[in-house]
Amino acid sequence: MSKILKLFPLIIILTLVSCPSEPDKVPPPEPGETASISLNAKRLMNYLLDLYGNKIISGQMDTAWTTNSKMDMIARVYSDTGKYPALKGFDFIDLPNSWSGYGKEQIDEAIEWWEGKNRMNGASTAEKLLPDKPNIHGIIAFCWHWRVGSENDFYTNKTSFRIPWADGKLDTESAAFKNIIKSDLDKAAALLKLLKDKDIPVLWRPLHEASGGWFWWGASGAKPYIALWEYMYNYFTNEKKLDNLIWVWNGQHADWFPNPDTVHIAGYDVYTNSATSQTAANYSSQSAKFEETQNMVPAKNRIVALTENGAIPDPDKCKLDNAMWSWFMTWNDAKNTVDETDKDNFWTGEYHNTRAHKNHVYNHNLVITLDKLPDLTAYRVE
């Protein structure tokens, strides 16, 4: 009681001098626990927080099964729009087959992207994309289509592997955990450490689309998934000391949300049409999915991002509907050939994004492209 009485006069003073409240204004999002992340990761996180609700960061997914010299998504974006995306997505889909194969190639390309470079048109070395802006650092995102088991696959219906689970908890003593889960995590951590060693922050999005059940990490239900997420977070953060990671949760259902301290950003993947659908491209804001993702997070206190998309939402509609995704990440083309009629080409195919729409988005004042980024090594850290 005495503590309350002592604080009471202070409360009155604060009330008198504070500005009028804005009851309809949504409180700014919180990034989750950031004490353990590196300075450059904090800088990137602060940039995302400052931008959120006002601008949308453009993103393009790379092709993880081949090199830029054979299939360059960044060159395709520039060819169509005259702009480069601010964010480039990478994938550890080649793991655990070969640490030194395309997994390492993805890391090499990510380092170049952070340096504002890209290997284009079969070049043997990466060139600076914006030579007049030497302090530009491209933003990096990584996901992981995690291949496991004798089938070497990640789809539930193509592998018998499941999250090791016994007595209501993660079975860390099982052979499956030690020989597959732990072994593969060590390989991924070793690659991510190559980025940490260069002080490069990463939007890290593992175990994505779990609640859909089509990937093995979602096939056993929410509890095993959450246990695996939290184990990975603790293992990478506390043991491997990967403080360059910003953790992007993409479970896509509230029941699958883990310990809030292990999540910095919430994401949702939206594909408005499939390769077999005849439905015209849908450039709506996807406001229903935006709000649904907000509601998955306790107190709605996380940034929400469109972590994969086919059709790119129209920025004007996003602004009108108050669905300003932090970023979008257009999926890659499936074919090496630049075929606008191929529905598997998510960027090039006119079926998903017409040339006119891509130009509208990439040259929009609400969209951040590579040339609009600040120096992310000098951004605020407080």
N, C-alpha and C positions, 0 to 999 in steps of 0.2 A: 504494500500500500504506500509506504513512504517513497519508494522509487517512482511510483506513478505521480505523486504529488510534486516531487522535485522536477519531473519532466514537463508537467502541465504548463507552466509559464512559457517554456520554450516553444511548445506546440502552438500557443496563441500567437507568439511573435512571428513564427514562420507563416502562419495563416495570413497575418496582416500584410506581410511584405511580399508574399508570393504573387505571381501573375495569375489572372483568372484562369480557371481550368478549362479544358476542352473535353467535355464529356463524350463526344462522339469520336474522338481521336483514338485510334488503336495504339497501345503502348509499343514502343520500338522493340523489335525482337532481341533476344539474348542469344549469345553464341554457345551456351553451355560452358562447361569447365574449360578454361583456357590457360590455367596456370602452368600446365605442363607442355605447352606448345612453344616452338622457337619464335624468335623475334620476327623473322620474315613471315612465318605462318600467322602471327598476330597482326602484322601489317596487312596481309591479304584478308584476314578475317575482318579487320576494321574497315577495309575498303568495301567489302561486301555489305557490311552493316550500314555504312554511310550511303551506299548506292540504293539499298533495298527500298522498294516502293516508288522509286523515282526513275530508275533506268533498268534495262535488261541487258545482260552480258551475252554477246553472241558466242556460240560454241559449235564446234564441228568435231565429230568423231573420226579418228584416224582408222586406217585399216591395219589390224594387228597381225595379219597372216602374211604380209608381204612388206617390202620396203617402199619408201617414198619414191625411189628411182623407178619403180614399176607402176605405182599407183599413188598419186599425190592428191589427197582430198583438199589440202590447203590451196594448191594450185587451181583446183576446180572451182573452189569458192571465189577466188580472186578473178578467175577468167569470166565468171558470170556476173560479178557484182563490182569489181574494181576495189574491193575491200578484203582485208584478212579478218578472220574471227579473232576475238580476244582470248578465247579459251579453246584449247585443243584436248580432245579426249583420247586416252590410251587404254590398252587392255592387256592383261597378263594371260590371255587365252592360250598362249604357247606353253605355259607351265602346266604340269611339271616336266614336260617332255625334255626341254633343253633350256638350261639356265643361260647358255651362251648363244642361243638362237634368237628368235624374234623377241623373246622377253628382254634380252639385253639390247636388241635393236630399238625396242620401244623406249628404253631408258636413254639411249644415246640421242634419239630424236626429241625426247622430252627435255634433255639438257639443252639441246640446240634451241628448242622453242622458248625456254626460259631466257635464253640469250638473245631472243628476237630474231632467230635464224630458222631457215628451213631448207632442206635439200629438195630443190625443185627441178623438174624436167630432166631427171637423170643425172644431175650434177654429182660429182664425186665429193664435193665439200658443200657445207651449208653456207648460204649467203645471208647477210643481214637484210631483212625484209624492208625495214624503214631506216635507211642509212642516215637520214636527216634527224632521226630521233634515236640516238644510240642508247638511251637509258630505258627503253621500252623492254619489259619482261612479259612474255606471253604466259598466261595462266594455264596450269596443268591439272588435269583430272585423270585418275586411274580407276578403272573397274576391273573385275576379274571373273571371267567365265571359267570357273574352276573345274578342270578335267580330273576325274578320279577313276579308280578301279581298273579292272582288266579291260573294260570297255573304252577307257580313256575318253569319257564324255561327261557332260554336265547336265544333260536333260534327264529328268526323273525316269522317263520311259525308255531311256537308253543305257542306264547304269543301275546296278543293284546296290550301289553304295549308299549308305545313309549315315547321318550323324551318330557316332557311337554314344549310346544312352543306356544307362543301367541304374536301377534304384532311384529313379527320378532325378538324375543328374548326369552331366557329361562324363562319359567313361574315359578318363584320361589315362587309365592303365591298360586299356585294350590295345591289341596289336593294330587295329584299324586306326586308332587315334595316333599312336606313336609312329607307325610306318607310313601313314598317309597324311593325316591332318597336320601333325607337328612337322613332319618332314617338308611338306609343301609350304607351310607357313614360314619355315626357315628360309626356303628358296625365295619367296616373295619378299621377306624382310631384307635379305641380302641385296636384292635389286633396289628396294626402296632406300636402303642405306646409301647407295651411290648418289641419290638425290640429296639425302640429308647431309652428306659430306660436303656438298656444294651449297648448302644452305638454301635449298630449293623447296618451297612449300608445295604440297600436293592435296588436292581435293580427293580424298580416298573414299571410294564407294564400293565396298565389298558386299557380298551376300545379297545382291540386289533382287528385287521382285519376289521376295521369299514367300509372301502369303499366297501368291498364285499357285504355288506347288509344282510348277513345271521344271524347276531346278532342284537338284537333290538336297540342297541346304534348306529347302522349304517343305520337303516331302514328309517330314516327320512331325510337323506341327510347330506351334509358336514357341513352346518351352525349350525344346532342343535348339531351335534357331537362336533364341535369345541367349542361351548359355554359350553357344559357339561365338556369337557376336562379342559378348562380354569377355570371353576368354581371349579372343583375338585382340581386342582393345587392350586388355591388361598385359598380354604378352608383348605386343608391339610397343606399347607405351612405357611399361615399367621395366621389362627385361631387355628388349631390343633398343630402347631409348630412341624410338623414332618420333621425335618431337616435331617433325616437319609435317605431320599429317593432320589435316582437317577432316574429321569423320562425318561422312555424308550417309545418313541412314535412308534406305530405300525399300523398307519392308512392305509398304503399301497397305497396311492395316493397323489400326490402333492397338489391337491385341498383340501385335508383334513388336511393339516399341520397347526397347531395352532400358536399362538404367540411364536416366537423362544425362548423367555425367559423362556418358560414353558417346554422346551425339552432339555435334555442333550444328548440323544443317539437316533438314528433312527434304527428301526428294520424291518425285513421282514420275513414272514413265508413261507417256501417252502416245499411242498410235491410233490415229483417227480412221485409218483405212488400211487394209492388208493387201498383199500382192494378189489376192484372189477376188477382192471386192471391186465392185464397179462404182462405188460411191465417189463422188467428186471430192477433191481435197477440201478439208475443213480447216479454215484459218481462224476459227473462233478462239477466244481467250482461254478456253478450258477452265473457266472460273469455278465450275462445280468441283473439278479435281483439285484446283488450288485450295478451295475452302475445305474440302475433304482432308487434304494433307495437313492443313493448319489444325484441324480438329483432332488429328491423330496424336498431336504433340501436347503434353500437359501444359495448360495455360496458354497454348498457342504461341509459345515464346521461342520459336526457332525460325530462321530464314527458310523459305520454301523455294525450291528450284525445280525446273523441268529437266530432270536428269537424263531423259532420252525422249526424242520425238521423231515422228515422221514429218508431218506437216508442221510448219512453224507458225505459232499463233501470231495474229496481226497485232503489232504493238499498240495501235490505236484502240483496238478492242480490249486489250489487256488494261490499258489506262482507264477506259470507260467503265470496265467491270471491276476495277480495283483488284485485278489479278496480275500484278506485276511480278512475275516470276523473277528470281534472282538471276537466273540464266536459262538459256535453252541449249540443248545438245542434239543437233540433228544427226541421225545415225548415218553411217557410211554407205557408200555404193558397194554393191555385191560384185559388180563386174568391172574388170579392168578397162573395158571399152566404155567410152563416153556415149551411152545410149539413152536418149531422153525418153524412149518409149518403154524401157525396162522398169517394171514395178519394183524390182529388187534394188534399184538405185535410188536410195532415199534422198540424196542431194540432187543428182543429175536428172533423175526421172521427173518429167513434167507432171506425172500422175500425183506426186506428193507435193511438190513445190514448183510452180511455174516460174519461168525466168523473170517475169514481171513481178511476181510476189517476192522472190528472193532479192531483187533490187530494191523493192519497197522496204523490206525489213532491214537490209544491210546499210541502206543509206538514210535510215530514219533517225531523227534526233533523239529518240528514246532508247536507241540501241547503241551499246558500247562495242566498237570494233577495236582491233589491235592499236590503231593509230590514236585512239582516244584514251588509252590507259595511262595512268601516271607512272612514275618510277616506283615500283612496288618494293624496292629496297630502301626507299627513303620515306615511305608513308608513315603515318603516326602509329605509335605502339601503345600509347596510354589508353 
